[in-house]
Amino acid sequence: MGYLTGQTKRPKDEEPDRATWELDNSIVMAWLINSMEPQLRQNFPFLNNEGHLGCCYVTYSDLGNCSQVFELKTKLGETIG
């Protein structure tokens, strides 16, 4: 969860845990992207670090009605435009 929320920070280049962090981060990104429906996946083409993963967490988690509001705004935009 720390990779999604940004709590698990990227170690500096010279730190010994950097390679492990990069591997774990890549695995989390692959799981996240592969679990998305294709129409959602296209909204996040360049996920490359914990900060970008955090935006997915906020957008699609069950925090209030965020995901429902996003879906409604998207459908409204498609209807109008």
PyMOL Python script that loads the backbone (N, CA, C, O; Angstrom):
from pymol import cmd

cmd.read_pdbstr("""\
ATOM      1  N   MET A   1       0.819  -1.193   0.000  1.00  0.00           N
ATOM      2  CA  MET A   1       0.000   0.000   0.000  1.00  0.00           C
ATOM      3  C   MET A   1       0.861   1.254   0.000  1.00  0.00           C
ATOM      4  O   MET A   1       0.470   2.282  -0.553  1.00  0.00           O
ATOM      5  N   GLY A   2       2.015   1.171   0.611  1.00  0.00           N
ATOM      6  CA  GLY A   2       2.888   2.337   0.699  1.00  0.00           C
ATOM      7  C   GLY A   2       3.315   2.872  -0.655  1.00  0.00           C
ATOM      8  O   GLY A   2       3.551   4.072  -0.799  1.00  0.00           O
ATOM      9  N   TYR A   3       3.419   2.001  -1.646  1.00  0.00           N
ATOM     10  CA  TYR A   3       3.771   2.461  -2.996  1.00  0.00           C
ATOM     11  C   TYR A   3       2.629   3.268  -3.606  1.00  0.00           C
ATOM     12  O   TYR A   3       2.866   4.209  -4.363  1.00  0.00           O
ATOM     13  N   LEU A   4       1.407   2.903  -3.281  1.00  0.00           N
ATOM     14  CA  LEU A   4       0.248   3.609  -3.821  1.00  0.00           C
ATOM     15  C   LEU A   4      -0.005   4.927  -3.119  1.00  0.00           C
ATOM     16  O   LEU A   4      -0.418   5.903  -3.745  1.00  0.00           O
ATOM     17  N   THR A   5       0.244   4.956  -1.814  1.00  0.00           N
ATOM     18  CA  THR A   5      -0.039   6.163  -1.040  1.00  0.00           C
ATOM     19  C   THR A   5       1.125   7.130  -1.016  1.00  0.00           C
ATOM     20  O   THR A   5       0.957   8.285  -0.622  1.00  0.00           O
ATOM     21  N   GLY A   6       2.307   6.684  -1.429  1.00  0.00           N
ATOM     22  CA  GLY A   6       3.491   7.542  -1.390  1.00  0.00           C
ATOM     23  C   GLY A   6       4.261   7.430  -0.087  1.00  0.00           C
ATOM     24  O   GLY A   6       5.271   8.113   0.082  1.00  0.00           O
ATOM     25  N   GLN A   7       3.817   6.594   0.837  1.00  0.00           N
ATOM     26  CA  GLN A   7       4.528   6.424   2.101  1.00  0.00           C
ATOM     27  C   GLN A   7       5.836   5.670   1.929  1.00  0.00           C
ATOM     28  O   GLN A   7       6.782   5.898   2.683  1.00  0.00           O
ATOM     29  N   THR A   8       5.906   4.774   0.946  1.00  0.00           N
ATOM     30  CA  THR A   8       7.143   4.055   0.663  1.00  0.00           C
ATOM     31  C   THR A   8       7.935   4.902  -0.330  1.00  0.00           C
ATOM     32  O   THR A   8       7.665   4.890  -1.531  1.00  0.00           O
ATOM     33  N   LYS A   9       8.903   5.628   0.184  1.00  0.00           N
ATOM     34  CA  LYS A   9       9.656   6.589  -0.630  1.00  0.00           C
ATOM     35  C   LYS A   9      10.788   5.916  -1.396  1.00  0.00           C
ATOM     36  O   LYS A   9      11.358   4.921  -0.949  1.00  0.00           O
ATOM     37  N   ARG A  10      11.097   6.475  -2.546  1.00  0.00           N
ATOM     38  CA  ARG A  10      12.200   6.001  -3.369  1.00  0.00           C
ATOM     39  C   ARG A  10      13.520   6.342  -2.667  1.00  0.00           C
ATOM     40  O   ARG A  10      13.772   7.505  -2.351  1.00  0.00           O
ATOM     41  N   PRO A  11      14.361   5.329  -2.425  1.00  0.00           N
ATOM     42  CA  PRO A  11      15.678   5.618  -1.841  1.00  0.00           C
ATOM     43  C   PRO A  11      16.542   6.404  -2.822  1.00  0.00           C
ATOM     44  O   PRO A  11      16.331   6.345  -4.034  1.00  0.00           O
ATOM     45  N   LYS A  12      17.493   7.120  -2.302  1.00  0.00           N
ATOM     46  CA  LYS A  12      18.435   7.859  -3.154  1.00  0.00           C
ATOM     47  C   LYS A  12      19.277   6.868  -3.946  1.00  0.00           C
ATOM     48  O   LYS A  12      19.404   5.704  -3.566  1.00  0.00           O
ATOM     49  N   ASP A  13      19.851   7.339  -5.051  1.00  0.00           N
ATOM     50  CA  ASP A  13      20.624   6.476  -5.947  1.00  0.00           C
ATOM     51  C   ASP A  13      21.707   5.679  -5.230  1.00  0.00           C
ATOM     52  O   ASP A  13      21.927   4.511  -5.550  1.00  0.00           O
ATOM     53  N   GLU A  14      22.372   6.285  -4.282  1.00  0.00           N
ATOM     54  CA  GLU A  14      23.509   5.631  -3.621  1.00  0.00           C
ATOM     55  C   GLU A  14      23.092   4.685  -2.488  1.00  0.00           C
ATOM     56  O   GLU A  14      23.939   3.975  -1.946  1.00  0.00           O
ATOM     57  N   GLU A  15      21.832   4.661  -2.128  1.00  0.00           N
ATOM     58  CA  GLU A  15      21.373   3.798  -1.042  1.00  0.00           C
ATOM     59  C   GLU A  15      21.252   2.349  -1.526  1.00  0.00           C
ATOM     60  O   GLU A  15      20.831   2.104  -2.657  1.00  0.00           O
ATOM     61  N   PRO A  16      21.620   1.397  -0.672  1.00  0.00           N
ATOM     62  CA  PRO A  16      21.628  -0.015  -1.096  1.00  0.00           C
ATOM     63  C   PRO A  16      20.249  -0.596  -1.412  1.00  0.00           C
ATOM     64  O   PRO A  16      20.153  -1.574  -2.153  1.00  0.00           O
ATOM     65  N   ASP A  17      19.194  -0.018  -0.870  1.00  0.00           N
ATOM     66  CA  ASP A  17      17.842  -0.534  -1.112  1.00  0.00           C
ATOM     67  C   ASP A  17      17.222  -0.026  -2.404  1.00  0.00           C
ATOM     68  O   ASP A  17      16.085  -0.381  -2.715  1.00  0.00           O
ATOM     69  N   ARG A  18      17.931   0.787  -3.156  1.00  0.00           N
ATOM     70  CA  ARG A  18      17.368   1.396  -4.372  1.00  0.00           C
ATOM     71  C   ARG A  18      16.926   0.347  -5.393  1.00  0.00           C
ATOM     72  O   ARG A  18      15.828   0.449  -5.939  1.00  0.00           O
ATOM     73  N   ALA A  19      17.766  -0.659  -5.658  1.00  0.00           N
ATOM     74  CA  ALA A  19      17.429  -1.673  -6.669  1.00  0.00           C
ATOM     75  C   ALA A  19      16.194  -2.469  -6.251  1.00  0.00           C
ATOM     76  O   ALA A  19      15.340  -2.773  -7.083  1.00  0.00           O
ATOM     77  N   THR A  20      16.099  -2.805  -4.975  1.00  0.00           N
ATOM     78  CA  THR A  20      14.924  -3.537  -4.474  1.00  0.00           C
ATOM     79  C   THR A  20      13.682  -2.682  -4.596  1.00  0.00           C
ATOM     80  O   THR A  20      12.621  -3.171  -4.986  1.00  0.00           O
ATOM     81  N   TRP A  21      13.809  -1.396  -4.259  1.00  0.00           N
ATOM     82  CA  TRP A  21      12.657  -0.503  -4.374  1.00  0.00           C
ATOM     83  C   TRP A  21      12.188  -0.416  -5.826  1.00  0.00           C
ATOM     84  O   TRP A  21      10.988  -0.481  -6.093  1.00  0.00           O
ATOM     85  N   GLU A  22      13.117  -0.271  -6.757  1.00  0.00           N
ATOM     86  CA  GLU A  22      12.766  -0.170  -8.189  1.00  0.00           C
ATOM     87  C   GLU A  22      12.029  -1.427  -8.651  1.00  0.00           C
ATOM     88  O   GLU A  22      11.035  -1.335  -9.371  1.00  0.00           O
ATOM     89  N   LEU A  23      12.511  -2.595  -8.241  1.00  0.00           N
ATOM     90  CA  LEU A  23      11.867  -3.848  -8.624  1.00  0.00           C
ATOM     91  C   LEU A  23      10.465  -3.935  -8.034  1.00  0.00           C
ATOM     92  O   LEU A  23       9.509  -4.239  -8.747  1.00  0.00           O
ATOM     93  N   ASP A  24      10.341  -3.672  -6.745  1.00  0.00           N
ATOM     94  CA  ASP A  24       9.031  -3.728  -6.097  1.00  0.00           C
ATOM     95  C   ASP A  24       8.067  -2.713  -6.704  1.00  0.00           C
ATOM     96  O   ASP A  24       6.893  -3.018  -6.913  1.00  0.00           O
ATOM     97  N   ASN A  25       8.554  -1.517  -6.985  1.00  0.00           N
ATOM     98  CA  ASN A  25       7.716  -0.473  -7.580  1.00  0.00           C
ATOM     99  C   ASN A  25       7.219  -0.910  -8.961  1.00  0.00           C
ATOM    100  O   ASN A  25       6.059  -0.680  -9.306  1.00  0.00           O
ATOM    101  N   SER A  26       8.083  -1.533  -9.741  1.00  0.00           N
ATOM    102  CA  SER A  26       7.682  -2.008 -11.072  1.00  0.00           C
ATOM    103  C   SER A  26       6.611  -3.087 -10.979  1.00  0.00           C
ATOM    104  O   SER A  26       5.684  -3.123 -11.788  1.00  0.00           O
ATOM    105  N   ILE A  27       6.743  -3.959  -9.995  1.00  0.00           N
ATOM    106  CA  ILE A  27       5.745  -5.013  -9.805  1.00  0.00           C
ATOM    107  C   ILE A  27       4.397  -4.408  -9.429  1.00  0.00           C
ATOM    108  O   ILE A  27       3.366  -4.797  -9.978  1.00  0.00           O
ATOM    109  N   VAL A  28       4.402  -3.464  -8.500  1.00  0.00           N
ATOM    110  CA  VAL A  28       3.157  -2.812  -8.080  1.00  0.00           C
ATOM    111  C   VAL A  28       2.512  -2.095  -9.269  1.00  0.00           C
ATOM    112  O   VAL A  28       1.300  -2.185  -9.462  1.00  0.00           O
ATOM    113  N   MET A  29       3.320  -1.382 -10.068  1.00  0.00           N
ATOM    114  CA  MET A  29       2.770  -0.692 -11.239  1.00  0.00           C
ATOM    115  C   MET A  29       2.164  -1.671 -12.222  1.00  0.00           C
ATOM    116  O   MET A  29       1.086  -1.417 -12.760  1.00  0.00           O
ATOM    117  N   ALA A  30       2.840  -2.790 -12.468  1.00  0.00           N
ATOM    118  CA  ALA A  30       2.319  -3.786 -13.411  1.00  0.00           C
ATOM    119  C   ALA A  30       1.002  -4.363 -12.905  1.00  0.00           C
ATOM    120  O   ALA A  30       0.056  -4.517 -13.678  1.00  0.00           O
ATOM    121  N   TRP A  31       0.933  -4.681 -11.623  1.00  0.00           N
ATOM    122  CA  TRP A  31      -0.330  -5.189 -11.059  1.00  0.00           C
ATOM    123  C   TRP A  31      -1.437  -4.173 -11.224  1.00  0.00           C
ATOM    124  O   TRP A  31      -2.547  -4.512 -11.634  1.00  0.00           O
ATOM    125  N   LEU A  32      -1.135  -2.932 -10.906  1.00  0.00           N
ATOM    126  CA  LEU A  32      -2.142  -1.881 -10.983  1.00  0.00           C
ATOM    127  C   LEU A  32      -2.635  -1.691 -12.411  1.00  0.00           C
ATOM    128  O   LEU A  32      -3.840  -1.690 -12.662  1.00  0.00           O
ATOM    129  N   ILE A  33      -1.719  -1.532 -13.330  1.00  0.00           N
ATOM    130  CA  ILE A  33      -2.090  -1.278 -14.725  1.00  0.00           C
ATOM    131  C   ILE A  33      -2.830  -2.474 -15.327  1.00  0.00           C
ATOM    132  O   ILE A  33      -3.817  -2.301 -16.043  1.00  0.00           O
ATOM    133  N   ASN A  34      -2.353  -3.684 -15.035  1.00  0.00           N
ATOM    134  CA  ASN A  34      -2.988  -4.875 -15.596  1.00  0.00           C
ATOM    135  C   ASN A  34      -4.349  -5.168 -14.975  1.00  0.00           C
ATOM    136  O   ASN A  34      -5.141  -5.916 -15.549  1.00  0.00           O
ATOM    137  N   SER A  35      -4.629  -4.594 -13.821  1.00  0.00           N
ATOM    138  CA  SER A  35      -5.934  -4.814 -13.205  1.00  0.00           C
ATOM    139  C   SER A  35      -6.974  -3.803 -13.671  1.00  0.00           C
ATOM    140  O   SER A  35      -8.161  -3.959 -13.384  1.00  0.00           O
ATOM    141  N   MET A  36      -6.541  -2.772 -14.383  1.00  0.00           N
ATOM    142  CA  MET A  36      -7.464  -1.739 -14.850  1.00  0.00           C
ATOM    143  C   MET A  36      -8.180  -2.172 -16.124  1.00  0.00           C
ATOM    144  O   MET A  36      -7.640  -2.922 -16.936  1.00  0.00           O
ATOM    145  N   GLU A  37      -9.380  -1.693 -16.275  1.00  0.00           N
ATOM    146  CA  GLU A  37     -10.078  -1.879 -17.536  1.00  0.00           C
ATOM    147  C   GLU A  37      -9.370  -1.027 -18.589  1.00  0.00           C
ATOM    148  O   GLU A  37      -8.819   0.023 -18.259  1.00  0.00           O
ATOM    149  N   PRO A  38      -9.376  -1.464 -19.856  1.00  0.00           N
ATOM    150  CA  PRO A  38      -8.641  -0.745 -20.900  1.00  0.00           C
ATOM    151  C   PRO A  38      -8.952   0.752 -20.980  1.00  0.00           C
ATOM    152  O   PRO A  38      -8.045   1.555 -21.198  1.00  0.00           O
ATOM    153  N   GLN A  39     -10.216   1.140 -20.808  1.00  0.00           N
ATOM    154  CA  GLN A  39     -10.543   2.555 -20.906  1.00  0.00           C
ATOM    155  C   GLN A  39      -9.961   3.354 -19.755  1.00  0.00           C
ATOM    156  O   GLN A  39      -9.715   4.550 -19.911  1.00  0.00           O
ATOM    157  N   LEU A  40      -9.732   2.738 -18.610  1.00  0.00           N
ATOM    158  CA  LEU A  40      -9.081   3.424 -17.493  1.00  0.00           C
ATOM    159  C   LEU A  40      -7.578   3.440 -17.680  1.00  0.00           C
ATOM    160  O   LEU A  40      -6.922   4.439 -17.388  1.00  0.00           O
ATOM    161  N   ARG A  41      -7.036   2.350 -18.160  1.00  0.00           N
ATOM    162  CA  ARG A  41      -5.594   2.200 -18.343  1.00  0.00           C
ATOM    163  C   ARG A  41      -5.021   3.305 -19.222  1.00  0.00           C
ATOM    164  O   ARG A  41      -3.903   3.763 -18.985  1.00  0.00           O
ATOM    165  N   GLN A  42      -5.762   3.735 -20.220  1.00  0.00           N
ATOM    166  CA  GLN A  42      -5.265   4.755 -21.133  1.00  0.00           C
ATOM    167  C   GLN A  42      -5.095   6.111 -20.459  1.00  0.00           C
ATOM    168  O   GLN A  42      -4.403   6.978 -20.994  1.00  0.00           O
ATOM    169  N   ASN A  43      -5.715   6.315 -19.289  1.00  0.00           N
ATOM    170  CA  ASN A  43      -5.562   7.572 -18.562  1.00  0.00           C
ATOM    171  C   ASN A  43      -4.246   7.658 -17.797  1.00  0.00           C
ATOM    172  O   ASN A  43      -3.879   8.731 -17.318  1.00  0.00           O
ATOM    173  N   PHE A  44      -3.531   6.537 -17.676  1.00  0.00           N
ATOM    174  CA  PHE A  44      -2.303   6.497 -16.904  1.00  0.00           C
ATOM    175  C   PHE A  44      -1.171   5.854 -17.698  1.00  0.00           C
ATOM    176  O   PHE A  44      -0.614   4.849 -17.255  1.00  0.00           O
ATOM    177  N   PRO A  45      -0.815   6.405 -18.861  1.00  0.00           N
ATOM    178  CA  PRO A  45       0.176   5.739 -19.712  1.00  0.00           C
ATOM    179  C   PRO A  45       1.613   5.840 -19.215  1.00  0.00           C
ATOM    180  O   PRO A  45       2.450   5.026 -19.607  1.00  0.00           O
ATOM    181  N   PHE A  46       1.919   6.806 -18.372  1.00  0.00           N
ATOM    182  CA  PHE A  46       3.312   7.025 -18.000  1.00  0.00           C
ATOM    183  C   PHE A  46       3.531   6.926 -16.498  1.00  0.00           C
ATOM    184  O   PHE A  46       4.239   7.749 -15.918  1.00  0.00           O
ATOM    185  N   LEU A  47       2.934   5.933 -15.869  1.00  0.00           N
ATOM    186  CA  LEU A  47       3.148   5.747 -14.438  1.00  0.00           C
ATOM    187  C   LEU A  47       4.601   5.330 -14.230  1.00  0.00           C
ATOM    188  O   LEU A  47       5.042   4.310 -14.761  1.00  0.00           O
ATOM    189  N   ASN A  48       5.343   6.123 -13.455  1.00  0.00           N
ATOM    190  CA  ASN A  48       6.747   5.771 -13.275  1.00  0.00           C
ATOM    191  C   ASN A  48       7.259   5.936 -11.861  1.00  0.00           C
ATOM    192  O   ASN A  48       8.430   5.646 -11.613  1.00  0.00           O
ATOM    193  N   ASN A  49       6.454   6.381 -10.929  1.00  0.00           N
ATOM    194  CA  ASN A  49       6.929   6.469  -9.553  1.00  0.00           C
ATOM    195  C   ASN A  49       5.775   6.515  -8.582  1.00  0.00           C
ATOM    196  O   ASN A  49       4.609   6.519  -8.975  1.00  0.00           O
ATOM    197  N   GLU A  50       6.117   6.549  -7.300  1.00  0.00           N
ATOM    198  CA  GLU A  50       5.090   6.491  -6.266  1.00  0.00           C
ATOM    199  C   GLU A  50       4.139   7.672  -6.310  1.00  0.00           C
ATOM    200  O   GLU A  50       2.978   7.523  -5.929  1.00  0.00           O
ATOM    201  N   GLY A  51       4.574   8.822  -6.754  1.00  0.00           N
ATOM    202  CA  GLY A  51       3.689   9.973  -6.838  1.00  0.00           C
ATOM    203  C   GLY A  51       2.566   9.773  -7.832  1.00  0.00           C
ATOM    204  O   GLY A  51       1.419  10.129  -7.561  1.00  0.00           O
ATOM    205  N   HIS A  52       2.890   9.203  -8.985  1.00  0.00           N
ATOM    206  CA  HIS A  52       1.873   8.946  -9.995  1.00  0.00           C
ATOM    207  C   HIS A  52       0.930   7.830  -9.555  1.00  0.00           C
ATOM    208  O   HIS A  52      -0.267   7.872  -9.840  1.00  0.00           O
ATOM    209  N   LEU A  53       1.466   6.846  -8.868  1.00  0.00           N
ATOM    210  CA  LEU A  53       0.606   5.780  -8.368  1.00  0.00           C
ATOM    211  C   LEU A  53      -0.370   6.323  -7.348  1.00  0.00           C
ATOM    212  O   LEU A  53      -1.500   5.844  -7.252  1.00  0.00           O
ATOM    213  N   GLY A  54       0.048   7.309  -6.593  1.00  0.00           N
ATOM    214  CA  GLY A  54      -0.830   7.927  -5.608  1.00  0.00           C
ATOM    215  C   GLY A  54      -2.056   8.548  -6.230  1.00  0.00           C
ATOM    216  O   GLY A  54      -3.134   8.519  -5.637  1.00  0.00           O
ATOM    217  N   CYS A  55      -1.909   9.114  -7.424  1.00  0.00           N
ATOM    218  CA  CYS A  55      -3.075   9.721  -8.073  1.00  0.00           C
ATOM    219  C   CYS A  55      -4.089   8.649  -8.441  1.00  0.00           C
ATOM    220  O   CYS A  55      -5.292   8.906  -8.401  1.00  0.00           O
ATOM    221  N   CYS A  56      -3.635   7.457  -8.796  1.00  0.00           N
ATOM    222  CA  CYS A  56      -4.557   6.346  -9.067  1.00  0.00           C
ATOM    223  C   CYS A  56      -5.283   5.947  -7.794  1.00  0.00           C
ATOM    224  O   CYS A  56      -6.487   5.693  -7.803  1.00  0.00           O
ATOM    225  N   TYR A  57      -4.543   5.895  -6.711  1.00  0.00           N
ATOM    226  CA  TYR A  57      -5.133   5.513  -5.428  1.00  0.00           C
ATOM    227  C   TYR A  57      -6.235   6.492  -5.037  1.00  0.00           C
ATOM    228  O   TYR A  57      -7.326   6.084  -4.639  1.00  0.00           O
ATOM    229  N   VAL A  58      -5.947   7.768  -5.150  1.00  0.00           N
ATOM    230  CA  VAL A  58      -6.937   8.781  -4.770  1.00  0.00           C
ATOM    231  C   VAL A  58      -8.134   8.750  -5.713  1.00  0.00           C
ATOM    232  O   VAL A  58      -9.277   8.858  -5.268  1.00  0.00           O
ATOM    233  N   THR A  59      -7.883   8.603  -6.999  1.00  0.00           N
ATOM    234  CA  THR A  59      -8.963   8.632  -7.981  1.00  0.00           C
ATOM    235  C   THR A  59      -9.878   7.423  -7.886  1.00  0.00           C
ATOM    236  O   THR A  59     -11.097   7.564  -7.984  1.00  0.00           O
ATOM    237  N   TYR A  60      -9.312   6.237  -7.697  1.00  0.00           N
ATOM    238  CA  TYR A  60     -10.106   5.019  -7.802  1.00  0.00           C
ATOM    239  C   TYR A  60     -10.314   4.269  -6.497  1.00  0.00           C
ATOM    240  O   TYR A  60     -10.877   3.174  -6.509  1.00  0.00           O
ATOM    241  N   SER A  61      -9.886   4.812  -5.392  1.00  0.00           N
ATOM    242  CA  SER A  61     -10.163   4.153  -4.118  1.00  0.00           C
ATOM    243  C   SER A  61     -11.563   4.540  -3.664  1.00  0.00           C
ATOM    244  O   SER A  61     -12.245   5.325  -4.322  1.00  0.00           O
ATOM    245  N   ASP A  62     -11.973   3.999  -2.567  1.00  0.00           N
ATOM    246  CA  ASP A  62     -13.306   4.298  -2.052  1.00  0.00           C
ATOM    247  C   ASP A  62     -13.264   5.453  -1.060  1.00  0.00           C
ATOM    248  O   ASP A  62     -13.937   5.407  -0.030  1.00  0.00           O
ATOM    249  N   LEU A  63     -12.497   6.468  -1.351  1.00  0.00           N
ATOM    250  CA  LEU A  63     -12.438   7.650  -0.501  1.00  0.00           C
ATOM    251  C   LEU A  63     -13.604   8.553  -0.862  1.00  0.00           C
ATOM    252  O   LEU A  63     -13.554   9.282  -1.853  1.00  0.00           O
ATOM    253  N   GLY A  64     -14.631   8.502  -0.070  1.00  0.00           N
ATOM    254  CA  GLY A  64     -15.808   9.309  -0.376  1.00  0.00           C
ATOM    255  C   GLY A  64     -16.428   8.850  -1.678  1.00  0.00           C
ATOM    256  O   GLY A  64     -16.581   7.651  -1.908  1.00  0.00           O
ATOM    257  N   ASN A  65     -16.782   9.785  -2.521  1.00  0.00           N
ATOM    258  CA  ASN A  65     -17.415   9.479  -3.802  1.00  0.00           C
ATOM    259  C   ASN A  65     -16.517   9.851  -4.977  1.00  0.00           C
ATOM    260  O   ASN A  65     -17.012  10.086  -6.079  1.00  0.00           O
ATOM    261  N   CYS A  66     -15.212   9.909  -4.760  1.00  0.00           N
ATOM    262  CA  CYS A  66     -14.291  10.372  -5.802  1.00  0.00           C
ATOM    263  C   CYS A  66     -14.426   9.592  -7.104  1.00  0.00           C
ATOM    264  O   CYS A  66     -14.514  10.190  -8.176  1.00  0.00           O
ATOM    265  N   SER A  67     -14.442   8.266  -7.020  1.00  0.00           N
ATOM    266  CA  SER A  67     -14.504   7.486  -8.258  1.00  0.00           C
ATOM    267  C   SER A  67     -15.848   7.666  -8.965  1.00  0.00           C
ATOM    268  O   SER A  67     -15.913   7.697 -10.194  1.00  0.00           O
ATOM    269  N   GLN A  68     -16.915   7.785  -8.179  1.00  0.00           N
ATOM    270  CA  GLN A  68     -18.224   7.991  -8.793  1.00  0.00           C
ATOM    271  C   GLN A  68     -18.304   9.374  -9.444  1.00  0.00           C
ATOM    272  O   GLN A  68     -18.856   9.509 -10.536  1.00  0.00           O
ATOM    273  N   VAL A  69     -17.767  10.387  -8.795  1.00  0.00           N
ATOM    274  CA  VAL A  69     -17.762  11.740  -9.355  1.00  0.00           C
ATOM    275  C   VAL A  69     -16.951  11.764 -10.643  1.00  0.00           C
ATOM    276  O   VAL A  69     -17.373  12.357 -11.635  1.00  0.00           O
ATOM    277  N   PHE A  70     -15.777  11.115 -10.628  1.00  0.00           N
ATOM    278  CA  PHE A  70     -14.944  11.058 -11.829  1.00  0.00           C
ATOM    279  C   PHE A  70     -15.691  10.388 -12.978  1.00  0.00           C
ATOM    280  O   PHE A  70     -15.680  10.881 -14.105  1.00  0.00           O
ATOM    281  N   GLU A  71     -16.335   9.269 -12.689  1.00  0.00           N
ATOM    282  CA  GLU A  71     -17.072   8.548 -13.728  1.00  0.00           C
ATOM    283  C   GLU A  71     -18.206   9.401 -14.293  1.00  0.00           C
ATOM    284  O   GLU A  71     -18.411   9.439 -15.506  1.00  0.00           O
ATOM    285  N   LEU A  72     -18.932  10.078 -13.426  1.00  0.00           N
ATOM    286  CA  LEU A  72     -20.030  10.929 -13.888  1.00  0.00           C
ATOM    287  C   LEU A  72     -19.523  12.104 -14.723  1.00  0.00           C
ATOM    288  O   LEU A  72     -20.115  12.437 -15.749  1.00  0.00           O
ATOM    289  N   LYS A  73     -18.433  12.730 -14.287  1.00  0.00           N
ATOM    290  CA  LYS A  73     -17.863  13.836 -15.065  1.00  0.00           C
ATOM    291  C   LYS A  73     -17.380  13.362 -16.432  1.00  0.00           C
ATOM    292  O   LYS A  73     -17.541  14.059 -17.433  1.00  0.00           O
ATOM    293  N   THR A  74     -16.790  12.176 -16.464  1.00  0.00           N
ATOM    294  CA  THR A  74     -16.322  11.631 -17.739  1.00  0.00           C
ATOM    295  C   THR A  74     -17.492  11.382 -18.679  1.00  0.00           C
ATOM    296  O   THR A  74     -17.438  11.743 -19.855  1.00  0.00           O
ATOM    297  N   LYS A  75     -18.543  10.768 -18.163  1.00  0.00           N
ATOM    298  CA  LYS A  75     -19.728  10.489 -18.999  1.00  0.00           C
ATOM    299  C   LYS A  75     -20.407  11.773 -19.440  1.00  0.00           C
ATOM    300  O   LYS A  75     -20.892  11.872 -20.566  1.00  0.00           O
ATOM    301  N   LEU A  76     -20.441  12.761 -18.547  1.00  0.00           N
ATOM    302  CA  LEU A  76     -21.037  14.044 -18.898  1.00  0.00           C
ATOM    303  C   LEU A  76     -20.225  14.714 -20.024  1.00  0.00           C
ATOM    304  O   LEU A  76     -20.788  15.257 -20.975  1.00  0.00           O
ATOM    305  N   GLY A  77     -18.914  14.662 -19.892  1.00  0.00           N
ATOM    306  CA  GLY A  77     -18.059  15.243 -20.926  1.00  0.00           C
ATOM    307  C   GLY A  77     -18.237  14.560 -22.268  1.00  0.00           C
ATOM    308  O   GLY A  77     -18.226  15.217 -23.308  1.00  0.00           O
ATOM    309  N   GLU A  78     -18.402  13.232 -22.250  1.00  0.00           N
ATOM    310  CA  GLU A  78     -18.630  12.487 -23.500  1.00  0.00           C
ATOM    311  C   GLU A  78     -19.977  12.844 -24.111  1.00  0.00           C
ATOM    312  O   GLU A  78     -20.113  12.893 -25.334  1.00  0.00           O
ATOM    313  N   THR A  79     -20.967  13.091 -23.269  1.00  0.00           N
ATOM    314  CA  THR A  79     -22.298  13.416 -23.744  1.00  0.00           C
ATOM    315  C   THR A  79     -22.335  14.805 -24.369  1.00  0.00           C
ATOM    316  O   THR A  79     -22.927  15.007 -25.429  1.00  0.00           O
ATOM    317  N   ILE A  80     -21.698  15.756 -23.701  1.00  0.00           N
ATOM    318  CA  ILE A  80     -21.707  17.146 -24.169  1.00  0.00           C
ATOM    319  C   ILE A  80     -20.766  17.334 -25.353  1.00  0.00           C
ATOM    320  O   ILE A  80     -21.116  17.988 -26.336  1.00  0.00           O
ATOM    321  N   GLY A  81     -19.586  16.763 -25.254  1.00  0.00           N
ATOM    322  CA  GLY A  81     -18.562  17.024 -26.279  1.00  0.00           C
ATOM    323  C   GLY A  81     -18.492  15.951 -27.243  1.00  0.00           C
ATOM    324  O   GLY A  81     -17.686  16.008 -28.172  1.00  0.00           O
TER     325      GLY A  81
END
""", "prot")
cmd.dss("prot")
cmd.show_as("cartoon", "prot")
cmd.util.cbc("prot")
cmd.orient("prot")
